Amino acid sequence: MENKNHSWDRSIALVVVAWALIVFIALIISIFLHEDGHGIGAKLDGVHISTGFNRVGNPDRAPGDTDFRTGLTGGVWSGLLGPMTSWILAIIFTVWLCRQRELTRRAWVIGGLAIANGLARAVPLTRVLLCALRGQIEIEDEVHRGLWYVGKIVRPELGLQGALALVPTQPDLLLAYPAIWIAIFLSLGISLVCLFFASRHLLRLWRSQFDHRLVRVLLASMPLAAWVAIWPPLNFLDQVIRINW
């Protein structure tokens, strides 16, 4: 990866492919750890769930089972520790990356992990905001936390299940509560700040190695390409590897 050949040749192409692979693997690891955060939170809440590489479900069940999420319960920590894991990892690897002064193999790996953990919440929550603009609610961890707050604190007569029941029928009512947005903007803010500083530092390191702007553009585009490509293998792994908590 420490290639100082500035010409557009096979070695540059290998650098771009290797960076895409680093981010791809970093995303798998980061999303798996995010799901493990939900499992640890479930332990703290005293509830039993299963986690894999994408979705939380009932113990001894996998996505596709008819009772995968039937009657699934959770608590404060089981919903919160997933996003918190991504925030903490994004902050740690972003700070670590910004301390790297040369584009070494270690800097590539740290950069991949910083970008992956930032994307892990930034992309889903951007989709949440786009759905909200259309008057729809996309359920993500942070949205579920907001619904919990509405059902438990703002409208205790509803409860969490009552708030969830309003999602398909009265989304505009729920979106009008500021409590819905607290966890969303907190999580999105942390993720975007980490992505900004990680991306800026990576661009500086790339500029010192690669004169061609096209190379830097390709490198910058690889994380989103990896995000798109990651879901078929993640969904497969989610089916075959489950952890009961």
C-alpha positions in Angstrom: 0.0 0.0 0.0 3.0 2.4 0.5 3.3 3.0 -3.2 4.9 6.2 -4.4 4.5 5.5 -8.1 2.4 8.5 -9.3 1.6 7.1 -12.7 -1.7 5.6 -13.5 -0.7 2.0 -13.8 -1.6 -1.4 -12.4 -0.1 -0.6 -9.0 -2.5 2.4 -8.6 -5.4 0.2 -9.5 -4.3 -2.3 -6.9 -4.2 0.4 -4.3 -7.8 1.4 -5.1 -9.0 -2.2 -4.9 -7.1 -2.9 -1.7 -8.6 0.2 -0.1 -12.1 -0.9 -1.1 -11.4 -4.3 0.4 -10.2 -2.7 3.6 -13.4 -0.7 4.0 -15.5 -3.8 3.0 -13.9 -5.9 5.8 -14.0 -3.0 8.2 -17.8 -2.6 7.6 -18.4 -6.3 8.3 -16.4 -6.0 11.6 -18.0 -2.7 12.6 -21.6 -3.8 12.0 -21.0 -7.1 13.8 -19.7 -5.2 16.8 -22.7 -2.9 16.6 -25.0 -5.9 16.8 -22.9 -7.3 19.7 -23.5 -3.9 21.5 -27.2 -4.7 21.3 -26.5 -8.2 22.8 -24.5 -6.7 25.7 -27.2 -4.2 26.3 -29.8 -7.0 26.4 -27.7 -8.8 29.1 -27.7 -5.6 31.1 -31.5 -5.3 30.7 -32.0 -9.0 31.6 -33.7 -9.9 28.3 -32.7 -12.7 25.9 -32.1 -11.9 22.2 -30.0 -13.2 19.3 -27.7 -11.1 17.2 -25.8 -11.7 14.0 -24.5 -9.3 11.3 -27.6 -7.2 10.7 -30.7 -7.9 12.7 -31.7 -8.5 16.3 -34.2 -11.4 16.9 -35.4 -14.0 19.3 -32.9 -16.5 20.7 -32.3 -19.6 18.6 -34.0 -17.9 15.6 -32.7 -16.5 12.4 -34.0 -14.0 9.8 -36.6 -15.7 7.8 -38.1 -17.7 10.7 -41.7 -16.9 11.1 -41.2 -16.1 14.8 -37.8 -14.4 14.4 -39.1 -11.2 16.1 -42.4 -12.3 17.4 -42.8 -10.9 20.9 -39.3 -9.5 20.9 -38.7 -7.4 24.0 -35.9 -5.1 24.9 -34.9 -2.4 27.3 -33.0 0.9 27.5 -29.5 -0.6 27.1 -30.4 -3.2 24.5 -31.5 -0.4 22.2 -28.8 2.1 23.1 -25.6 0.1 23.3 -25.6 -0.7 19.5 -25.4 2.9 18.4 -23.1 3.7 21.3 -20.6 1.0 20.2 -20.5 2.6 16.7 -20.0 6.1 18.2 -17.2 5.0 20.5 -15.4 3.1 17.8 -15.8 6.0 15.3 -14.4 8.4 17.7 -11.5 6.2 18.8 -10.4 5.3 15.2 -10.9 8.9 13.9 -8.6 10.3 16.7 -6.1 7.5 16.1 -6.2 8.2 12.3 -5.6 11.9 12.8 -2.4 11.1 14.7 -1.0 9.2 11.7 1.6 11.3 9.8 2.4 8.9 7.0 0.3 6.7 4.7 1.5 3.4 6.2 -0.4 0.1 6.2 -1.5 0.9 9.7 -3.0 4.2 8.6 -5.0 2.5 5.8 -6.5 0.0 8.3 -7.2 2.6 10.9 -8.8 4.9 8.3 -11.0 2.0 7.0 -12.3 1.4 10.5 -12.9 5.1 11.2 -14.8 5.5 8.0 -16.7 2.2 8.5 -18.0 3.1 12.0 -19.0 6.6 10.8 -20.9 5.2 7.9 -22.6 2.6 10.2 -24.9 5.2 11.6 -24.6 8.1 9.1 -26.1 6.2 6.1 -29.1 4.6 7.9 -29.9 7.9 9.6 -29.7 9.9 6.3 -32.3 7.4 5.0 -34.4 8.1 8.1 -34.3 11.9 7.4 -35.2 11.3 3.7 -38.2 9.2 4.8 -39.3 11.8 7.3 -39.4 14.4 4.5 -41.9 12.2 2.8 -43.9 11.9 6.0 -42.8 8.3 6.7 -40.9 6.8 9.6 -38.0 4.4 9.0 -37.3 2.3 12.1 -33.7 2.4 13.1 -32.1 2.1 16.6 -32.2 5.8 17.3 -35.8 6.1 16.0 -36.8 3.3 18.3 -35.2 5.1 21.2 -37.2 8.2 20.3 -40.4 6.2 20.2 -39.5 4.7 23.5 -39.2 8.1 25.0 -42.5 9.3 23.5 -44.3 6.2 24.8 -42.8 6.2 28.3 -42.3 9.9 29.1 -44.2 12.2 26.7 -47.3 10.1 26.2 -47.2 7.4 28.9 -50.7 6.4 28.1 -49.5 5.0 24.8 -46.5 3.0 26.0 -43.8 1.8 23.6 -46.2 -0.6 21.8 -48.8 2.1 21.4 -46.2 4.5 19.9 -45.0 1.7 17.5 -48.6 1.1 16.5 -48.9 4.7 15.3 -45.8 4.5 13.0 -47.7 3.2 9.9 -51.0 5.1 10.6 -50.0 8.5 12.1 -46.3 9.1 11.4 -46.8 12.9 11.2 -48.1 12.9 14.7 -45.0 11.1 16.0 -42.6 13.2 13.9 -44.0 16.3 15.5 -42.6 15.3 18.9 -39.1 16.8 19.4 -38.2 13.7 21.5 -38.2 11.6 18.4 -35.3 13.6 17.0 -32.9 13.8 20.0 -31.2 10.4 19.5 -31.3 10.8 15.7 -29.5 14.1 15.5 -27.0 13.1 18.3 -26.0 9.9 16.5 -25.9 11.6 13.1 -23.9 14.5 14.4 -21.3 12.2 16.0 -21.1 10.1 12.9 -20.8 13.1 10.5 -18.1 14.8 12.6 -16.0 11.6 12.7 -16.5 11.1 8.9 -15.5 14.7 8.2 -12.2 14.6 10.2 -11.4 11.1 9.1 -12.0 11.9 5.4 -10.1 15.2 5.6 -7.0 13.5 7.1 -7.1 10.7 4.6 -7.3 13.2 1.7 -4.2 14.9 3.1 -2.4 11.6 3.3 -3.5 10.6 -0.2 -2.4 14.0 -1.6 1.1 13.3 -0.3 1.2 10.0 -2.2 -0.9 10.4 -5.3 -0.6 13.4 -7.7 -3.6 12.3 -9.9 -6.9 13.8 -8.7 -8.7 10.9 -10.3 -6.9 8.5 -8.0 -8.0 10.5 -4.9 -11.6 10.7 -6.2 -11.7 6.9 -6.7 -10.3 6.3 -3.3 -12.9 8.7 -1.7 -15.7 6.9 -3.5 -14.8 3.4 -2.4 -16.4 3.5 1.1 -19.9 4.2 -0.4 -19.3 1.5 -3.1 -18.3 -0.9 -0.3 -21.4 0.0 1.6 -23.6 -0.9 -1.3 -21.7 -4.2 -1.9 -21.7 -5.3 1.8 -25.4 -6.2 2.2 -25.6 -9.6 0.3 -22.7 -11.1 2.3 -23.9 -9.5 5.6 -27.4 -10.9 5.1 -26.0 -14.3 4.4 -23.8 -14.2 7.5 -26.8 -12.9 9.5 -28.6 -16.1 8.6 -25.8 -18.6 9.5 -24.0 -17.0 12.4 -26.2 -16.1 15.4 -25.2 -15.3 19.0 -27.7 -15.9 21.8 -27.5 -13.4 24.6 
